Amino acid sequence: MAVLSSWIVGFGPSISAGGPSSLFWGWLVVSPFVMCIALSMAEIISSYPLAGGVYSWSLLLSNKKWGPFMSWINGYAYLIGLVAVVITLAWTSSQFIFAISNTLNVTQIDSQGPYVGLYIALIVMGTLYNLLGIKFSACLNKFMVVWVFIGSLVIIIGVPALASTHNSAKWVFTEFINNTGYENNGMVFLIGLLQAGWALVGYECGAQIVEGTKNAATTAPRGIIICVIGAIIQGFVLIISTLFSIQDVDELLNSSMPSATFFLQSTNNPSVTAFFLVILLITQIGSLCNSILATAHVAWAMSRDGCLPFSGFLYKLSGKNKIAANCLIMQLIICIIIILPSLGSTVYWEAIMSAAVISINVSYGIPLLCRLIWVRNNMPKGPFSLGKFGLPLNFISVVWVCFFGVVLCFPSVDPVDPETMNWASLMIGAVMLFSIFFWFTSGRHKYGAQFKQQNMQSST
């Protein structure tokens, strides 16, 4: 969970949709519900410490009739979310690069074409990096832990220290800005929650390596909870630091690069601004490389179980390091195709971000829903148990996932036209309809039984 760069990515849209009130109070609204989901997932992973994560849990927490279908659907929802995360990370990385360039007056970009070109270059770079082998990922992860920690401290302390003036507490906690075109401020506030939703995802990723972890039933739930608590605290401190340091909110609202404008306002120094943006850029590129690998792993696991078209081709591993090269290449092609509509829209990437948050939260919610419907109190108890609070927290989590998913389908501005439409629901719906079609034509005949037997053996 790279809260530092992820929070800054959603900074611009949330400034327009609620302003300081949306940024501060929105974080406090979203955080408790994320904590409910994290606690519920921690209890499940303690009972089923399996590498398939949400994909496996949906199967094991359902009955024999519905288990394979729920797992199949959840696999597609999770895969959609991961692909959307990769696209968002690559696109915002290109934004950071051009922001650095503009800040230093190297070049000025006024069209979408250069963004798309640089986006493709970054996706290709991340794919090539992962084709080199898994051994490089361990080095990257160690570096990123140190980089994000130091970078967060530098920005959280440095920005308010360099700012010439600071906003009042009243402005930070009560100022409401509506630059969306909607008349209903409540709806505007909800739209502004995207920033918090985007920053607080990714805490399930440890489940993908849980089977290789010592005492996984204990360490895995602890890792999820610590990760989420740390992210919430880091985000809260970052929000306070940022809001008190904003100099000219009108300039931010009119800026095509709000993050660069904010740093330039606060520091009044292009070189320092570029330095802060480089911190964010490296964090974002590291997250991009890891997300590309995670997406390929999930695609490979689904192809192993026959969930994807051309599964036989995608399942093949390459080289001495056994890399899922075919999944990486297929992911590259899909990411390039999906971004092409952004050539005609400046807000298309926000729909991709919404699709990422919606899909990943849905993938979190499906196993919790399965437990509520079929298992309830009959789930095996692991070392970490919520006791009597387990089912209520599951219920709250499922309701939140449903509500938040609907909110994130709202267009970010009004009036709505083809350029400003939020296409997240259409993109997710199209893929899910395909997954259902593929289930009835292929999956239901061969998927489920063998996979469930393997998972049950792994959990014992």
C-alpha positions in Angstrom: 0.0 0.0 0.0 1.9 3.0 -1.3 -0.2 5.6 0.5 2.2 8.5 -0.2 1.9 8.4 -4.0 -1.6 7.0 -4.1 -3.1 9.8 -2.0 -1.4 12.5 -4.1 -2.8 10.8 -7.2 -6.4 11.4 -6.1 -5.6 14.8 -4.7 -6.8 16.8 -7.7 -10.2 15.1 -8.3 -11.0 15.4 -4.6 -10.1 19.1 -4.4 -12.8 19.7 -7.0 -15.3 17.4 -5.3 -15.6 18.7 -1.7 -12.2 20.3 -1.2 -10.6 20.1 2.3 -13.8 18.7 3.8 -13.8 15.8 1.4 -10.1 15.2 1.8 -10.1 15.2 5.6 -13.5 14.0 6.6 -13.7 11.6 3.6 -10.6 9.8 5.0 -12.2 9.5 8.4 -15.4 8.1 6.8 -13.7 5.5 4.6 -11.1 4.3 7.1 -13.4 2.6 9.6 -15.1 0.6 6.8 -11.7 -0.4 5.4 -10.7 -1.5 8.9 -13.9 -3.7 9.0 -13.0 -5.4 5.7 -9.4 -5.9 6.9 -10.4 -7.5 10.2 -12.9 -9.7 8.4 -10.2 -10.8 5.8 -7.7 -11.3 8.6 -10.1 -13.8 10.3 -10.6 -15.7 7.0 -6.9 -15.9 6.1 -6.2 -17.2 9.6 -8.6 -20.0 8.9 -7.6 -20.5 5.2 -3.9 -19.4 4.7 -4.0 -20.0 1.0 -2.0 -18.4 -1.8 -5.2 -17.9 -3.8 -6.5 -15.4 -1.3 -9.9 -14.0 -2.1 -10.1 -16.3 -5.2 -9.8 -19.4 -3.0 -11.8 -18.1 -0.1 -14.9 -17.6 -2.3 -14.8 -21.3 -3.1 -14.2 -22.6 0.4 -16.8 -20.3 2.0 -19.6 -21.4 -0.3 -21.6 -24.6 -0.7 -20.8 -27.3 -3.3 -23.3 -26.0 -5.8 -22.3 -22.3 -5.8 -18.7 -22.4 -4.7 -17.1 -22.8 -8.1 -19.3 -20.1 -9.7 -18.6 -17.6 -6.8 -14.9 -18.3 -7.1 -15.0 -17.9 -10.9 -16.8 -14.5 -10.7 -14.5 -13.3 -7.9 -11.4 -14.3 -9.9 -12.6 -12.1 -12.8 -13.5 -9.2 -10.5 -10.1 -9.3 -8.8 -8.3 -9.6 -12.2 -10.2 -6.5 -13.5 -9.2 -4.6 -10.5 -5.5 -5.5 -10.8 -5.4 -4.6 -14.5 -7.1 -1.3 -13.7 -4.5 -0.7 -10.9 -1.7 -1.3 -13.4 -3.2 1.2 -15.9 -3.8 3.8 -13.2 -0.2 3.5 -11.9 1.3 3.8 -15.3 -0.9 6.7 -16.3 -0.2 8.7 -13.2 3.5 7.9 -13.5 3.5 9.5 -16.9 1.7 12.5 -15.3 4.5 12.8 -12.7 7.2 12.7 -15.4 5.5 15.5 -17.4 4.9 17.4 -14.2 8.6 17.3 -13.5 9.3 18.4 -17.0 6.9 21.3 -16.9 8.1 22.4 -13.5 11.7 22.6 -14.8 10.5 24.3 -18.0 11.9 21.5 -20.1 8.8 21.1 -22.2 5.1 21.9 -22.0 2.4 19.3 -22.9 -1.0 20.4 -24.0 -2.4 17.2 -25.6 -3.1 13.7 -24.5 -1.0 12.0 -27.1 2.4 12.3 -25.3 0.8 11.0 -22.1 -0.4 7.9 -24.0 3.0 7.4 -25.6 4.9 7.7 -22.2 2.3 5.5 -20.6 3.0 2.7 -23.1 6.7 3.1 -22.6 6.3 2.7 -18.8 4.0 -0.4 -19.2 6.6 -1.9 -21.6 9.4 -1.1 -19.1 7.5 -2.7 -16.2 6.8 -5.8 -18.3 10.5 -6.2 -19.3 11.5 -5.8 -15.7 9.3 -8.7 -14.6 10.5 -10.8 -17.5 14.0 -10.7 -16.0 12.9 -12.9 -13.2 11.4 -13.0 -9.7 14.7 -12.6 -8.0 14.7 -8.9 -8.8 11.4 -8.4 -7.0 12.8 -9.1 -3.6 15.4 -6.4 -4.1 12.8 -3.9 -5.3 10.6 -4.6 -2.4 13.4 -4.0 0.2 14.3 -0.8 -1.6 10.7 0.5 -1.8 10.1 0.0 2.0 13.1 2.3 2.8 12.2 4.7 0.0 8.6 5.1 0.9 9.4 5.6 4.6 12.0 8.2 4.0 10.0 9.9 1.2 7.0 10.2 3.4 8.9 11.8 6.2 10.6 14.3 3.7 7.2 15.4 2.2 5.2 15.4 5.5 7.8 17.5 7.3 9.3 19.4 4.3 6.1 20.8 2.7 4.7 22.6 5.8 8.2 23.8 6.8 8.8 25.4 3.4 5.3 26.9 3.0 5.2 30.7 3.4 1.8 30.7 5.0 -0.6 28.2 6.6 -4.3 27.8 6.4 -6.5 28.1 9.5 -8.0 25.1 11.2 -11.4 26.3 10.3 -10.5 26.3 6.6 -8.9 22.8 6.8 -11.8 21.2 8.6 -14.8 23.0 7.3 -14.1 24.5 3.8 -16.3 22.8 1.2 -15.6 23.3 -2.5 -17.9 22.2 -5.3 -16.4 22.5 -8.7 -18.2 19.5 -10.2 -21.4 21.1 -11.6 -23.6 19.0 -9.2 -26.0 21.0 -7.0 -26.2 18.3 -4.3 -23.3 18.8 -1.9 -23.9 15.4 -0.3 -23.4 13.7 -3.7 -20.3 15.8 -4.3 -18.8 14.7 -0.9 -19.4 11.1 -1.9 -17.7 11.5 -5.3 -14.7 12.9 -3.4 -14.2 9.7 -1.5 -12.5 8.2 -4.5 -9.2 9.5 -3.3 -9.4 7.7 0.1 -10.8 4.5 -1.6 -7.8 4.4 -4.0 -5.2 5.0 -1.3 -6.6 2.3 0.9 -6.5 -0.8 -1.3 -3.9 -3.5 -1.7 -3.7 -4.9 1.8 -4.7 -8.4 0.5 -1.6 -8.8 -1.6 0.3 -10.7 1.1 -2.1 -13.6 0.7 -0.4 -14.4 -2.6 2.7 -15.6 -0.8 1.2 -16.8 2.4 1.7 -20.5 1.8 5.5 -19.9 1.8 5.3 -18.0 5.1 6.2 -19.6 8.5 3.2 -19.7 10.9 1.0 -18.1 8.1 -2.2 -18.5 10.1 -0.8 -16.1 12.7 1.5 -13.8 10.7 -0.8 -13.2 7.7 -3.7 -11.7 9.6 -1.3 -9.7 11.7 0.3 -8.4 8.5 -3.1 -7.3 7.1 -4.1 -5.4 10.2 -0.8 -3.7 10.8 -0.7 -2.7 7.1 -4.1 -1.1 7.2 -3.6 0.7 10.5 -0.2 2.0 9.3 -1.8 3.2 6.1 -4.6 5.0 7.8 -2.2 6.8 10.2 0.2 7.8 7.4 -2.7 9.1 5.3 -4.1 11.1 8.1 -0.8 12.8 8.8 -0.2 13.4 5.1 -3.7 15.0 4.8 -3.1 17.4 7.7 0.4 18.4 6.3 -1.0 19.0 2.9 -4.2 20.9 3.7 -2.4 23.3 6.1 0.1 24.0 3.3 -2.2 24.9 0.4 -1.5 28.4 -0.8 -4.0 29.1 -3.6 -6.9 26.6 -3.9 -8.3 28.4 -7.0 -5.0 27.8 -8.9 -5.2 24.1 -7.9 -8.7 23.8 -9.2 -7.6 25.2 -12.6 -4.4 23.2 -12.8 -4.0 20.2 -15.1 -1.3 19.0 -12.8 -2.5 19.7 -9.2 0.3 17.8 -7.5 3.0 19.8 -9.2 1.1 23.1 -8.6 0.7 22.3 -4.9 4.4 21.6 -4.4 5.4 24.7 -6.4 3.0 26.9 -4.4 4.2 25.5 -1.1 8.0 25.6 -1.8 8.1 28.5 -4.3 11.1 26.6 -5.7 10.9 24.6 -9.0 14.0 22.4 -8.1 12.5 21.4 -4.7 9.2 20.8 -6.4 10.8 18.5 -8.9 12.6 16.7 -6.0 9.3 16.0 -4.3 7.8 14.8 -7.6 10.7 12.4 -8.1 10.0 10.9 -4.7 6.4 10.2 -5.8 7.5 9.0 -9.3 9.9 6.4 -8.0 7.3 5.2 -5.5 4.7 5.0 -8.3 7.0 3.1 -10.7 8.0 0.6 -7.9 4.3 0.0 -7.3 3.7 -0.4 -11.0 6.4 -3.1 -11.4 5.0 -5.0 -8.4 1.4 -4.7 -9.6 2.3 -6.0 -13.1 3.8 -9.0 -11.4 0.8 -9.5 -9.1 -1.6 -9.3 -12.0 0.4 -11.9 -14.0 0.4 -14.2 -11.0 -3.4 -14.0 -10.7 -3.9 -14.5 -14.5 -1.6 -17.5 -14.4 -3.5 -19.0 -11.4 -6.8 -18.5 -13.2 -5.4 -20.0 -16.5 -4.1 -23.0 -14.5 -7.7 -23.6 -13.4 -9.1 -23.0 -16.9 -10.8 -19.7 -16.1 -9.5 -17.7 -18.9 -9.7 -18.0 -22.7 -6.5 -19.6 -24.2 -5.7 -21.0 -20.7 -3.4 -23.6 -22.2 -1.2 -20.9 -23.8 -1.3 -18.5 -20.8 -0.4 -21.3 -18.3 3.0 -22.0 -19.9 6.0 -20.8 -18.0 9.2 -19.6 -19.6 12.9 -19.7 -18.8 14.9 -21.1 -15.9 13.1 -18.9 -13.5 9.7 -20.1 -14.7 8.2 -16.7 -15.6 4.6 -16.4 -16.6 5.8 -14.6 -19.8 2.6 -15.2 -21.8 0.5 -13.7 -19.0 2.8 -10.7 -18.9 2.7 -10.1 -22.6 -1.1 -10.5 -22.7 -1.5 -8.0 -19.9 0.7 -5.6 -21.8 -1.5 -5.8 -24.9 -4.7 -5.4 -22.8 -3.3 -2.3 -20.9 -2.4 -0.6 -24.2 -5.8 -1.2 -25.8 -7.8 -0.1 -22.8 -6.0 3.3 -22.5 -6.6 4.4 -26.1 -9.9 6.2 -25.3 -7.9 8.6 -23.2 -6.7 10.2 -26.4 -10.1 12.0 -26.5 -10.8 12.5 -22.8 -8.9 14.1 -19.9 -10.9 12.3 -17.2 -11.0 8.8 -18.7 -8.2 7.7 -16.3 -10.4 8.6 -13.4 -12.9 6.0 -14.6 -10.1 3.5 -14.7 -9.2 4.4 -11.1 -12.8 4.0 -10.1 -13.0 0.6 -11.8 -9.9 -0.5 -9.9 -11.4 0.5 -6.5 -14.8 -0.9 -7.3 -13.5 -4.3 -8.6 -11.0 -4.8 -5.9 -13.5 -4.0 -3.2 -16.0 -6.3 -4.8 -13.4 -9.1 -4.7 -13.0 -8.4 -1.0 -16.7 -8.4 -0.4 -17.6 -11.6 -2.3 -15.9 -14.1 0.2 -17.5 -12.1 3.1 -20.9 -12.4 1.4 -20.3 -16.1 0.9 -19.6 -16.6 4.5 -22.8 -14.7 5.5 -24.9 -16.9 3.2 -23.4 -20.3 3.6 -20.9 -20.7 6.4 -21.7 -18.1 9.1 -20.5 -19.6 12.4 -19.3 -22.9 10.9 -16.0 -21.5 9.5 -13.0 -23.2 11.0 -11.4 -21.0 13.7 -7.8 -20.0 13.2 -5.4 -18.4 15.7 -7.0 -15.0 14.9 -10.7 -14.9 15.6 -13.2 -12.0 15.9 -15.6 -14.1 17.9 -19.1 -12.7 18.2 -18.0 -9.6 16.2 -17.1 -11.6 13.1 -20.5 -11.8 11.4 -21.5 -8.1 12.2 -18.2 -6.9 10.8 -18.7 -9.1 7.7 -22.2 -7.6 7.2 -21.0 -4.0 7.6 -18.2 -4.7 5.1 -20.5 -6.2 2.5 -23.0 -3.3 2.8 -20.1 -0.8 2.5 -18.7 -2.5 -0.6 -22.1 -2.4 -2.3 -22.7 1.3 -1.4 -19.2 2.5 -2.3 -19.3 0.6 -5.6 -22.5 2.5 -6.6 -21.0 5.8 -5.5 -17.8 5.3 -7.6 -19.9 4.8 -10.7 -21.2 8.4 -10.6 -19.7 10.7 -13.2 -17.2 13.1 -11.6 -18.7 16.2 -13.3 -22.1 17.5 -14.5 -23.4 17.9 -17.2 -22.3 14.5 -18.5 -21.2 13.9 -22.1 -19.3 11.2 -23.8 -16.0 12.8 -22.8 -16.8 13.2 -19.1 -18.9 10.1 -18.6 -17.7 7.6 -15.9 -17.2 4.5 -18.0 -16.2 2.3 -14.9 -19.6 0.5 -14.7 -19.6 -0.2 -18.4 -16.1 -1.6 -18.4 -16.7 -3.8 -15.3 -20.1 -4.9 -16.6 -18.7 -5.9 -20.0 -16.0 -8.1 -18.5 -18.3 -9.7 -15.9 -20.9 -10.5 -18.6 -18.2 -12.2 -20.6 -17.1 -14.1 -17.5 -20.7 -15.4 -17.0 -21.0 -16.3 -20.6 -17.7 -18.1 -20.5 -18.8 -19.9 -17.3 -21.9 -21.3 -18.9 -20.1 -22.3 -22.1 -17.0 -23.8 -20.6 -16.2 -23.2 -16.9 -19.2 -25.0 -15.2 -18.3 -28.2 -17.0 -14.7 -28.5 -15.7 -13.9 -26.0 -13.0 -14.2 -26.3 -9.2 -13.9 -29.9 -8.0 -10.2 -30.4 -8.4 -9.4 -26.8 -7.3 -11.4 -27.2 -4.2 -9.7 -30.5 -3.3 -6.2 -28.9 -3.8 -7.2 -25.9 -1.5 -8.6 -28.2 1.2 -5.3 -30.2 1.1 -3.3 -26.9 1.4 -5.4 -25.7 4.4 -4.8 -28.9 6.4 
